[in-house]
Amino acid sequence: MSDSNPTTDERLPGRNRRRFPGISSRAYEHPADRSALVALRKLTGFDTVFKTLSGLLPERSLRLLFLSDSVRVSDQQFAHLNVMLRDACYILDLEKVPPMYVTQNPQPNAMCIGLDEPIIVVSTGLVELLDEEEMRAVIGHEVGHALSGHAVYRTILLFLTSLAVKVAWIPLGNVAIMALVTALREWFRKSELSADRAGLLVGQDLAASMRGLMKIAGGNHLHEMNVDAFLAQAEEYEAGGDLRDSVLKILNVLPRSHPFTTVRAAELKKWAESRDYQRLMDGHYPRRNEDGDTSVSGSFRESADHYRESARTSKDPLVGLMRDLAGGAGDLGGKLRDFATGGRRANGGGEPPREER
């Protein structure tokens, strides 16, 4: 990643929040997300071809649906959300403010979709759940998706997921579609970590970002929740259990488009405490006008370094087994035997103990 010289200290009028003129989305993108997007951006005409092939997507119908059956945010409607949206675009220097809609849905949710131009949709459940600073982080999250160009791929994911359901009755009809959906979901989970970082850059209030994630997980009962205990759940989730739990974690996350909420909170806190975040807040960050000079191989190296470091420090039993395998550990047989017998090696042959009556 290349740094530009820091500019003057630009802050929003009347607010103690920094602005990032010309910021590239590479500044906040998760390494796995960034490497994939940089590679796509380097393919001349990729977005044009992708949109052409996606010509059958009902995007116009989707836009008309929100226009006709949701409330468009403006100076006259949900004015406080409109102010947050314009602030978020100003902070991240997104020149064209995306249209935003509030749709009636008790489920707290937000998304950034669209092929030609992004649109942001937030549910009434989310608006009613979050306070102003928590909502500011969510809107910054969605503006981050828009700046990164995620809306196109999110729209494709929604369409393919719907299509897979419609053709599920055809023998093998949705196998290829589900393969694409699985790949897109894996990428999109990483893109959510990127957008969480964008939300923090907009709100510049880690406590508000943490509160928002806790509320999404546990509802509007902050007096019953604790940030440290919530983050401890993420630690327990990663390190707890045996190899069977590691496999179950993989199976649990496969159908999801978002990472688990405790994991998101832990990842965001880790980034907020990193040197990269501090340098960004000090004005050292890559600019958009440098994106064309970005090295694909360099981005892949950053991604590989990230995964290597994550594997080195992970406390997950399955990752630990893979480390042992790479290092030629001598007790691999014992660990695999523990996995096969559920960690029980009683009665000599590894059979589980008989139930006492």
Sequence and secondary structure as in RCSB ss.txt:
>XXXX:A:sequence
MSDSNPTTDERLPGRNRRRFPGISSRAYEHPADRSALVALRKLTGFDTVFKTLSGLLPERSLRLLFLSDSVRVSD
QQFAHLNVMLRDACYILDLEKVPPMYVTQNPQPNAMCIGLDEPIIVVSTGLVELLDEEEMRAVIGHEVGHALSGH
AVYRTILLFLTSLAVKVAWIPLGNVAIMALVTALREWFRKSELSADRAGLLVGQDLAASMRGLMKIAGGNHLHEM
NVDAFLAQAEEYEAGGDLRDSVLKILNVLPRSHPFTTVRAAELKKWAESRDYQRLMDGHYPRRNEDGDTSVSGSF
RESADHYRESARTSKDPLVGLMRDLAGGAGDLGGKLRDFATGGRRANGGGEPPREER
>XXXX:A:secstr
          B TTS  B  TTB GGGT  HHHHHHHHHHHTSTTHHHHHHHHTTTS HHHHHHHHHHHSEE SS
SSSHHHHHHHHHHHHHTT SS   EEEE  SS  EEEE SSS EEEEEHHHHHHS HHHHHHHHHHHHHHHHHTH
HHHHHHHHHHHHHHHHTTTSTTTTHHHHHHHHHHHHHHHHHHHHHHHHHHHHH  HHHHHHHHHHHHH S GGG 
 HHHHHHHHHHHHH S HHHHHHHHHHHTT SS  HHHHHHHHHHHHTSHHHHHHHTT   BGGGGGG  HHHHH
HHHHHHHHHHHHH   HHHHHHHHHHHT TTHHHHHHHHHTTT   TTTS       
